[in-house]
Protein backbone atom coordinates (compact mmCIF):
# COMPACT_ATOMS: atom_id res chain seq x y z
CA UNK A 1 0.00 0.00 0.00
CA UNK A 2 1.31 3.44 -0.88
CA UNK A 3 1.82 6.17 1.71
CA UNK A 4 -0.95 8.29 0.19
CA UNK A 5 -3.36 5.35 0.47
CA UNK A 6 -2.39 4.80 4.11
CA UNK A 7 -3.01 8.46 4.88
CA UNK A 8 -6.42 8.20 3.24
CA UNK A 9 -7.26 5.04 5.22
CA UNK A 10 -6.02 6.77 8.37
CA UNK A 11 -8.42 9.65 7.73
CA UNK A 12 -11.33 7.30 7.07
CA UNK A 13 -10.68 5.37 10.29
CA UNK A 14 -10.56 8.64 12.24
CA UNK A 15 -14.00 9.49 10.82
CA UNK A 16 -15.32 6.03 11.70
CA UNK A 17 -14.05 6.51 15.24
CA UNK A 18 -15.71 9.91 15.58
CA UNK A 19 -18.99 8.62 14.17
CA UNK A 20 -18.93 5.56 16.43
CA UNK A 21 -18.32 7.71 19.50
CA UNK A 22 -21.14 10.09 18.55
CA UNK A 23 -23.66 7.32 17.90
CA UNK A 24 -22.86 5.12 20.90
CA UNK A 25 -21.75 7.69 23.46
CA UNK A 26 -18.79 5.42 24.23
CA UNK A 27 -15.24 6.67 24.03
CA UNK A 28 -12.69 4.63 22.10
CA UNK A 29 -9.40 3.97 23.92
CA UNK A 30 -6.93 6.44 22.40
CA UNK A 31 -3.85 5.75 24.55
CA UNK A 32 -1.81 3.73 22.05
CA UNK A 33 -2.92 5.88 19.11
CA UNK A 34 -2.26 9.16 20.94
CA UNK A 35 1.18 8.00 22.06
CA UNK A 36 2.21 7.65 18.41
CA UNK A 37 1.59 11.35 17.74
CA UNK A 38 0.50 10.71 14.16
CA UNK A 39 -2.72 12.18 12.78
CA UNK A 40 -4.24 11.85 9.32
CA UNK A 41 -3.05 15.39 8.60
CA UNK A 42 0.56 14.54 9.54
CA UNK A 43 1.62 14.11 5.93
CA UNK A 44 5.28 14.66 6.80
CA UNK A 45 5.32 11.48 8.94
CA UNK A 46 6.63 8.28 7.39
CA UNK A 47 4.62 5.52 5.79
CA UNK A 48 5.52 3.27 8.72
CA UNK A 49 4.26 5.87 11.20
CA UNK A 50 0.89 6.03 9.43
CA UNK A 51 0.73 2.24 9.22
CA UNK A 52 1.30 1.98 12.99
CA UNK A 53 -1.35 4.66 13.59
CA UNK A 54 -3.87 2.84 11.38
CA UNK A 55 -3.34 -0.41 13.29
CA UNK A 56 -3.57 1.34 16.68
CA UNK A 57 -6.75 3.18 15.69
CA UNK A 58 -8.36 0.05 14.26
CA UNK A 59 -7.44 -1.88 17.40
CA UNK A 60 -9.01 0.78 19.62
CA UNK A 61 -12.22 0.86 17.57
CA UNK A 62 -12.64 -2.92 17.39
CA UNK A 63 -11.79 -3.40 21.06
CA UNK A 64 -14.50 -0.91 22.03
CA UNK A 65 -17.00 -2.59 19.70
CA UNK A 66 -16.28 -5.96 21.30
CA UNK A 67 -17.02 -4.51 24.73
CA UNK A 68 -20.17 -2.68 23.67
CA UNK A 69 -21.66 -5.31 21.36
CA UNK A 70 -23.30 -8.26 23.07
CA UNK A 71 -21.97 -11.63 22.00
CA UNK A 72 -23.96 -13.17 19.25
CA UNK A 73 -25.02 -16.75 19.40
CA UNK A 74 -24.32 -18.50 16.10
CA UNK A 75 -27.39 -19.72 14.28
CA UNK A 76 -27.85 -23.46 14.49
CA UNK A 77 -27.41 -25.51 11.33
CA UNK A 78 -30.75 -27.31 11.65
RODO-2510 file (C-alpha; in nm, 4 decimals, decimal comma):
residues 78
     n   res          X          Y          Z
     1     x     0,0000     0,0000     0,0000
     2     x     0,1307     0,3440    -0,0882
     3     x     0,1817     0,6174     0,1709
     4     x    -0,0954     0,8295     0,0192
     5     x    -0,3357     0,5352     0,0467
     6     x    -0,2393     0,4798     0,4113
     7     x    -0,3010     0,8464     0,4877
     8     x    -0,6425     0,8203     0,3236
     9     x    -0,7255     0,5042     0,5215
    10     x    -0,6024     0,6766     0,8368
    11     x    -0,8422     0,9651     0,7733
    12     x    -1,1330     0,7303     0,7073
    13     x    -1,0684     0,5372     1,0293
    14     x    -1,0562     0,8635     1,2236
    15     x    -1,3996     0,9494     1,0819
    16     x    -1,5322     0,6035     1,1701
    17     x    -1,4048     0,6510     1,5242
    18     x    -1,5709     0,9912     1,5583
    19     x    -1,8992     0,8620     1,4166
    20     x    -1,8930     0,5561     1,6430
    21     x    -1,8324     0,7712     1,9504
    22     x    -2,1143     1,0089     1,8550
    23     x    -2,3658     0,7318     1,7898
    24     x    -2,2856     0,5121     2,0903
    25     x    -2,1754     0,7691     2,3459
    26     x    -1,8786     0,5418     2,4232
    27     x    -1,5241     0,6675     2,4034
    28     x    -1,2692     0,4629     2,2101
    29     x    -0,9400     0,3974     2,3920
    30     x    -0,6927     0,6444     2,2398
    31     x    -0,3855     0,5750     2,4547
    32     x    -0,1808     0,3728     2,2053
    33     x    -0,2921     0,5884     1,9112
    34     x    -0,2262     0,9161     2,0944
    35     x     0,1182     0,8003     2,2060
    36     x     0,2210     0,7653     1,8414
    37     x     0,1585     1,1348     1,7743
    38     x     0,0495     1,0709     1,4156
    39     x    -0,2719     1,2182     1,2784
    40     x    -0,4236     1,1852     0,9317
    41     x    -0,3055     1,5389     0,8605
    42     x     0,0559     1,4539     0,9540
    43     x     0,1621     1,4108     0,5929
    44     x     0,5282     1,4662     0,6803
    45     x     0,5321     1,1481     0,8936
    46     x     0,6629     0,8280     0,7391
    47     x     0,4621     0,5523     0,5790
    48     x     0,5524     0,3266     0,8724
    49     x     0,4259     0,5875     1,1200
    50     x     0,0890     0,6028     0,9428
    51     x     0,0728     0,2238     0,9224
    52     x     0,1302     0,1984     1,2995
    53     x    -0,1345     0,4657     1,3589
    54     x    -0,3874     0,2840     1,1377
    55     x    -0,3340    -0,0407     1,3291
    56     x    -0,3574     0,1341     1,6679
    57     x    -0,6746     0,3180     1,5691
    58     x    -0,8363     0,0052     1,4258
    59     x    -0,7436    -0,1883     1,7399
    60     x    -0,9011     0,0777     1,9617
    61     x    -1,2220     0,0855     1,7572
    62     x    -1,2638    -0,2915     1,7387
    63     x    -1,1795    -0,3400     2,1064
    64     x    -1,4501    -0,0914     2,2033
    65     x    -1,6996    -0,2586     1,9701
    66     x    -1,6280    -0,5959     2,1297
    67     x    -1,7018    -0,4506     2,4730
    68     x    -2,0173    -0,2675     2,3668
    69     x    -2,1662    -0,5310     2,1361
    70     x    -2,3298    -0,8263     2,3071
    71     x    -2,1972    -1,1629     2,2005
    72     x    -2,3960    -1,3169     1,9246
    73     x    -2,5019    -1,6746     1,9405
    74     x    -2,4320    -1,8502     1,6104
    75     x    -2,7393    -1,9723     1,4280
    76     x    -2,7847    -2,3464     1,4485
    77     x    -2,7415    -2,5514     1,1334
    78     x    -3,0755    -2,7308     1,1654
***
